[in-house]
Amino acid sequence: MPRRYCYNELIAATNGFADDRRLGEGGYGQVYKGFLTDLGRVVAVKRIFSDVEDSEEIFTNEVKIISCLIHRNLVQFIGWCQEQGELLLVFEYMTNGSLDTHLFGSRRTLTWDVRYKIALGVARALQYLHEDAEQCVLHRDIKSGNVLLDTAFNTKVSDFGMAKLVDPRLRTQKTRVVGTYGYLAPEYVKEGRASKESDMYGFGVVALEIACGRRTYKDGEYNHVPLTNWVWKQYVDGNVLNAVDEGLKRDYDVNEMKCLLTVGLWCTLQDHKKRPKAEQVINVLKQEASLPNLFTDMRA
């Protein structure tokens, strides 16, 4: 069970939040590597910026939601601390960092088997959040940067600061738009309605990034063609395998690649009603269900 930690315990664990312990930084805080003597294990300590708007709400929301979630494809929540103006969250340490650093960074290219396992892991995490958790959870920020990898490259979805518990009587939740540009469903951006389908859109973008080794967008490139549009054109032209990451050097299972690319496009259809549920995605990726036929007018 997650527990409350004293500020001094986490100061000691991270060597005073030393720069050489810093693992990364996001829009809401920094993450540090630490060691908890009570558990005898390495952990990741997330330090939420106190000057960020709604920082306390983000902190409370993440503690409330992730405390109730247990799944092999979600990062394990260990504890929290709210003292001396600090907002701190403690998670299991992920040896291999985040997916984006492998796909777009200088790390060695991920093999196809590992990539496919990662995609399935994200889909299984979403199935749990949407269907199997005690109350449906909308993540609202599914992206490659929030997919963490352990020593064996098992998938662990992280960052529930933007997540939302869904009223079971409602199909969608009207909220202010949060998340990351490039991964947001069009109807969510336009109307602020978060749903399972908007989460699946984010998954679809991640699936395409895994298959193509390309970012959904590039900072500073205003004329950049979004990844979804580019892959869709290859699909319509009958050349979807042209979108495959060249770094794989053609070392992949063709049927699995077609499955992942097609699933990515299916999940990012403009009409949210035509997007699949996580369970459908899992069945297709496991090749226990046939691929959908995506027609050119389905993007409209």
SVG drawing of the C-alpha trace seen along z (x, -y; Angstrom):
<svg xmlns="http://www.w3.org/2000/svg" viewBox="-26 -30 52 46">
<polyline fill="none" stroke="black" stroke-width="0.4" points="0.0,0.0 1.2,-3.5 2.2,-5.5 3.0,-9.1 6.7,-9.9 8.4,-12.6 10.1,-15.4 13.4,-14.5 13.2,-10.9 12.9,-12.0 15.6,-14.6 17.9,-11.8 16.7,-9.5 17.6,-11.9 20.7,-13.5 18.9,-16.8 17.4,-16.6 21.0,-16.8 21.4,-17.7 23.2,-14.4 20.0,-12.5 17.7,-14.3 16.1,-11.9 14.0,-14.4 11.7,-17.3 8.2,-17.9 5.7,-20.7 4.6,-20.1 7.8,-19.0 11.1,-17.2 11.9,-13.6 14.8,-12.4 16.4,-9.0 16.4,-8.0 17.0,-5.2 14.6,-4.4 16.2,-2.6 12.9,-1.4 12.2,0.5 15.8,1.1 15.0,0.1 15.7,-2.5 12.7,-4.8 11.7,-7.8 10.7,-10.9 8.5,-13.4 8.8,-16.9 5.8,-19.0 6.6,-22.7 4.9,-24.7 4.5,-27.8 2.6,-25.9 -1.1,-26.8 -3.3,-24.3 -0.2,-22.4 -1.9,-21.2 -4.9,-20.1 -2.7,-18.1 -0.9,-16.5 -4.1,-15.6 -5.7,-14.2 -2.7,-12.0 -2.6,-10.6 -6.3,-10.0 -6.5,-8.2 -3.3,-6.1 -3.7,-5.0 -6.6,-2.9 -5.0,-1.4 -3.0,1.8 -2.0,3.3 1.2,4.8 1.2,2.2 0.8,-0.8 3.8,-2.4 3.6,-1.3 2.8,-4.2 4.8,-3.9 3.9,-7.0 3.7,-10.8 4.8,-13.8 3.1,-17.1 5.3,-19.2 7.1,-22.5 5.4,-23.7 6.7,-20.6 4.5,-18.2 6.3,-14.9 5.2,-11.6 7.2,-8.4 7.1,-5.7 9.0,-2.5 12.1,-3.3 12.1,-2.5 15.5,-1.4 15.0,-2.0 13.3,-5.4 10.5,-6.5 9.6,-5.2 10.3,-8.5 14.0,-8.5 14.3,-5.2 12.3,-6.1 13.7,-9.6 16.8,-9.8 20.3,-8.5 19.6,-5.2 20.0,-1.9 17.1,-1.1 14.4,1.0 13.9,4.4 10.6,5.1 9.6,7.7 10.2,5.2 8.2,2.5 5.2,4.8 5.3,5.9 5.3,2.2 2.3,1.4 0.3,4.4 1.3,3.2 -0.1,-0.3 -3.4,1.2 -3.7,3.5 -3.2,0.6 -6.0,-1.3 -8.3,1.7 -7.8,1.8 -8.3,-1.9 -11.4,-2.0 -13.1,1.3 -11.6,3.2 -10.7,0.7 -13.2,0.1 -14.2,-3.2 -13.4,-4.1 -10.4,-6.3 -9.6,-8.6 -5.8,-9.2 -6.0,-12.3 -2.3,-12.4 -1.4,-9.2 1.9,-9.9 5.3,-8.1 6.8,-10.3 4.4,-8.8 5.2,-5.2 7.9,-4.0 10.0,-0.8 11.5,1.5 14.6,3.6 12.9,6.2 11.2,3.4 7.8,4.2 5.3,1.3 4.3,-0.9 2.0,-3.8 2.7,-6.8 1.6,-10.4 -1.9,-10.5 -1.9,-14.2 -4.3,-15.0 -6.4,-11.8 -10.1,-11.9 -12.5,-9.6 -15.6,-9.1 -19.2,-9.4 -20.6,-6.0 -23.8,-7.7 -22.0,-9.8 -20.2,-8.7 -18.0,-11.7 -16.6,-14.3 -16.7,-18.0 -13.4,-19.4 -10.8,-22.0 -8.5,-20.7 -5.2,-19.3 -2.6,-17.0 0.1,-17.2 -0.2,-18.7 0.0,-16.0 -1.7,-13.4 -5.1,-15.1 -8.2,-13.9 -9.8,-16.6 -13.2,-16.5 -11.5,-16.9 -9.6,-20.0 -12.7,-21.5 -15.3,-20.7 -13.3,-19.7 -15.1,-16.4 -12.7,-13.7 -13.7,-10.1 -12.3,-6.6 -12.2,-7.4 -10.0,-10.4 -7.6,-8.2 -7.6,-5.7 -6.7,-8.5 -3.5,-9.1 -2.8,-5.4 -3.1,-5.4 -0.5,-8.2 1.9,-6.3 1.3,-3.1 2.3,-5.0 5.3,-6.5 6.4,-3.0 6.0,-1.6 7.5,-4.6 10.1,-5.9 8.9,-9.4 7.5,-12.0 3.9,-13.0 5.1,-16.5 8.4,-18.4 9.1,-21.5 9.6,-24.6 8.5,-23.0 5.3,-24.8 5.1,-23.0 5.5,-19.6 2.9,-17.1 1.4,-15.3 2.4,-11.7 -1.2,-10.5 -1.7,-12.3 1.5,-11.0 0.8,-7.3 -2.8,-7.6 -1.6,-8.7 0.7,-5.7 -2.2,-3.5 -4.6,-4.9 -1.9,-4.6 -1.5,-0.9 2.1,-1.4 1.6,-1.5 4.9,0.4 6.7,-2.6 6.0,-4.3 8.0,-1.7 11.0,-3.0 14.1,-2.5 16.1,-1.9 14.5,1.5 16.4,2.4 13.4,4.5 13.8,6.8 10.2,7.2 7.2,9.4 5.2,8.1 1.8,9.2 2.4,7.6 3.6,4.4 0.5,4.2 -1.6,4.8 0.1,2.0 0.0,-0.5 -3.7,0.2 -4.6,0.1 -2.8,-3.3 -4.9,-4.7 -8.1,-3.1 -7.6,-4.7 -6.9,-8.2 -10.0,-8.3 -11.6,-11.7 -15.0,-10.3 -14.6,-9.2 -17.5,-6.8 -15.5,-4.7 -12.5,-4.2 -12.0,-0.8 -12.0,0.0 -8.8,1.2 -10.1,4.8 -10.6,4.7 -7.1,3.3 -5.6,6.1 -7.5,8.8 -6.2,7.4 -2.6,7.1 -2.7,10.7 -4.1,11.6 -7.2,13.1 -9.4,10.7 -9.3,9.6 -8.0,6.2 -10.6,3.5 -11.2,2.2 -10.4,-1.5 -11.9,-3.4 -10.6,-6.8 -13.8,-8.6 -13.5,-7.5 -11.0,-10.3 -13.6,-12.9"/>
</svg>
